[in-house]
Structure formats: structure tokens, C-alpha cells
Amino acid sequence: MASSRLEIIELPSGEIVLRRTDGEGEPFVRIQFSNEAKVLLGDASLDLGKAMIGAGVQIVGHMYSRNDQPNQDEDEAEVIELEDWQDVEGDFEFSMARVVH
């Protein structure tokens, strides 16, 4: 069973991505704010991007924990486990997720 640690980072291009910590492969998710949005958000764009990706990862984790996916072969299923996930007074804090194949 392969396992990879994931990270949310801002690339030099300004994109906020969810990718493997070893940098292999294409990012799982990319978020790019428009110039107008960057002006409105200021320094908060990275925090918002992390919150958006973290919320998506949390939802996928809940989906997989509720469904056994009976129509899908177990070897093909992907389970996302959350570690150190917090929602502090409505602000999302995302530490790490692990994708298990």
C-alpha cells in the first residue's frame, strides 16, 4: 500500500497547490486568484487558498468514511486521512493529509 504526504504551498507563480511533499507528479489541486482578488485579499490569499483546499480534503475524507463504495474495486479506491485538522473560530488550519491507495 503506497502512501504519500501532501503539502499546501504557494508556488513562485502565485498558484496555491496541494501536492506530494516530494514534488513528484502534477499537483492534485491548483488555486490561482485573479489580480483583482489578490488586491482585495492582500496577504490573506495564501490563508484563503489553504482553507479552500483543506475544506475540500475534509469533505472528501467525510465522503469516503461514509461510503464503502460498493461498486468500486477496493484496490482502486483512494482514501484521504486527515491529520491535525482544526477549525478554530471559523478559521481553517490545515496541517497535513495522507493519500492511501
GUVEX-546541 format. One record per residue (C-alpha): x, y, z negated; residue number from 1. Coordinates in Angstrom, 2 decimals, m for minus. Last residue first. Layout:
# GUVEX-546541
+---------+---------+---------+------+
:       x :       y :       z : resi :
+---------+---------+---------+------+
:       X :       Y :       Z :  NUM :
...
+---------+---------+---------+------+
This chain:
# GUVEX-546541
+---------+---------+---------+------+
:       x :       y :       z : resi :
+---------+---------+---------+------+
:   m4.03 :    3.92 :    2.43 :  101 :
:   m3.59 :    6.00 :   m0.72 :  100 :
:   m3.46 :    9.76 :   m0.42 :   99 :
:   m2.19 :   11.45 :   m3.58 :   98 :
:   m3.22 :   14.89 :   m4.69 :   97 :
:   m1.22 :   17.51 :   m6.56 :   96 :
:   m1.53 :   20.64 :   m8.65 :   95 :
:   m4.65 :   22.55 :   m7.75 :   94 :
:   m5.98 :   25.40 :   m9.86 :   93 :
:   m9.40 :   26.74 :   m8.92 :   92 :
:  m10.72 :   29.87 :  m10.58 :   91 :
:  m14.31 :   29.60 :  m11.82 :   90 :
:  m13.35 :   30.01 :  m15.46 :   89 :
:  m10.52 :   27.48 :  m15.08 :   88 :
:  m11.32 :   24.70 :  m12.64 :   87 :
:   m8.56 :   22.16 :  m13.09 :   86 :
:   m7.12 :   19.27 :  m11.09 :   85 :
:   m4.03 :   17.71 :  m12.67 :   84 :
:   m4.07 :   14.65 :  m10.40 :   83 :
:   m6.69 :   13.92 :   m7.78 :   82 :
:   m6.92 :   10.58 :   m6.02 :   81 :
:   m7.78 :   10.51 :   m2.33 :   80 :
:   m8.89 :    7.17 :   m0.99 :   79 :
:   m8.46 :    6.24 :    2.66 :   78 :
:  m10.35 :    3.26 :    4.03 :   77 :
:   m8.88 :    1.33 :    6.96 :   76 :
:   m7.69 :   m1.66 :    4.91 :   75 :
:  m11.09 :   m1.87 :    3.20 :   74 :
:  m12.84 :   m2.32 :    6.55 :   73 :
:  m15.69 :    0.17 :    6.90 :   72 :
:  m19.41 :   m0.58 :    6.96 :   71 :
:  m19.65 :   m0.99 :    3.16 :   70 :
:  m18.13 :    2.48 :    2.49 :   69 :
:  m17.85 :    1.94 :   m1.27 :   68 :
:  m19.41 :    5.33 :   m1.79 :   67 :
:  m19.50 :    7.38 :   m4.98 :   66 :
:  m15.72 :    7.50 :   m5.64 :   65 :
:  m15.05 :    8.14 :   m1.97 :   64 :
:  m17.37 :   11.13 :   m1.82 :   63 :
:  m16.03 :   12.51 :   m5.12 :   62 :
:  m12.46 :   12.39 :   m3.80 :   61 :
:  m13.58 :   14.05 :   m0.56 :   60 :
:  m15.21 :   16.83 :   m2.58 :   59 :
:  m12.07 :   17.33 :   m4.68 :   58 :
:   m9.87 :   17.49 :   m1.58 :   57 :
:  m12.16 :   20.12 :   m0.07 :   56 :
:  m12.14 :   22.18 :   m3.26 :   55 :
:   m8.34 :   22.00 :   m3.36 :   54 :
:   m8.09 :   23.17 :    0.25 :   53 :
:  m10.31 :   26.18 :   m0.43 :   52 :
:   m8.66 :   26.95 :   m3.77 :   51 :
:   m5.18 :   26.76 :   m2.26 :   50 :
:   m6.24 :   29.09 :    0.56 :   49 :
:   m7.75 :   31.52 :   m1.95 :   48 :
:   m4.56 :   31.53 :   m4.02 :   47 :
:   m2.46 :   32.10 :   m0.89 :   46 :
:   m4.74 :   34.95 :    0.26 :   45 :
:   m4.74 :   36.65 :   m3.16 :   44 :
:   m1.73 :   38.90 :   m2.45 :   43 :
:   m3.87 :   41.22 :   m0.33 :   42 :
:   m7.31 :   39.74 :    0.22 :   41 :
:   m8.78 :   42.59 :    2.29 :   40 :
:   m5.57 :   43.12 :    4.28 :   39 :
:   m5.18 :   39.37 :    4.82 :   38 :
:   m8.81 :   39.16 :    5.96 :   37 :
:   m8.20 :   41.87 :    8.56 :   36 :
:   m5.05 :   40.12 :    9.78 :   35 :
:   m7.07 :   36.93 :   10.22 :   34 :
:   m6.58 :   34.12 :    7.72 :   33 :
:   m4.99 :   30.84 :    8.75 :   32 :
:   m5.87 :   27.61 :    7.00 :   31 :
:   m4.37 :   24.31 :    8.10 :   30 :
:   m5.34 :   20.86 :    6.83 :   29 :
:   m3.74 :   17.40 :    7.08 :   28 :
:   m0.38 :   18.87 :    8.11 :   27 :
:    1.31 :   17.01 :   11.00 :   26 :
:    3.80 :   14.30 :   10.27 :   25 :
:    6.66 :   14.18 :    7.79 :   24 :
:    7.27 :   17.19 :    5.54 :   23 :
:    8.47 :   15.03 :    2.63 :   22 :
:    5.89 :   16.73 :    0.42 :   21 :
:    3.14 :   15.49 :    2.72 :   20 :
:    0.94 :   18.32 :    3.96 :   19 :
:   m1.89 :   20.64 :    2.99 :   18 :
:   m1.31 :   23.92 :    4.79 :   17 :
:   m1.54 :   27.67 :    4.34 :   16 :
:   m0.58 :   29.44 :    7.56 :   15 :
:    1.42 :   32.65 :    7.19 :   14 :
:    3.86 :   31.75 :    9.97 :   13 :
:    6.60 :   31.27 :    7.34 :   12 :
:    4.46 :   28.41 :    5.96 :   11 :
:    2.36 :   28.78 :    2.82 :   10 :
:    2.24 :   25.61 :    0.75 :    9 :
:   m0.21 :   23.02 :   m0.53 :    8 :
:    1.53 :   19.78 :   m1.41 :    7 :
:    0.86 :   16.10 :   m0.96 :    6 :
:    2.46 :   13.03 :   m2.46 :    5 :
:    2.37 :    9.97 :   m0.28 :    4 :
:    1.31 :    6.39 :   m0.95 :    3 :
:    1.63 :    3.27 :    1.16 :    2 :
:    0.00 :    0.00 :    0.00 :    1 :
+---------+---------+---------+------+
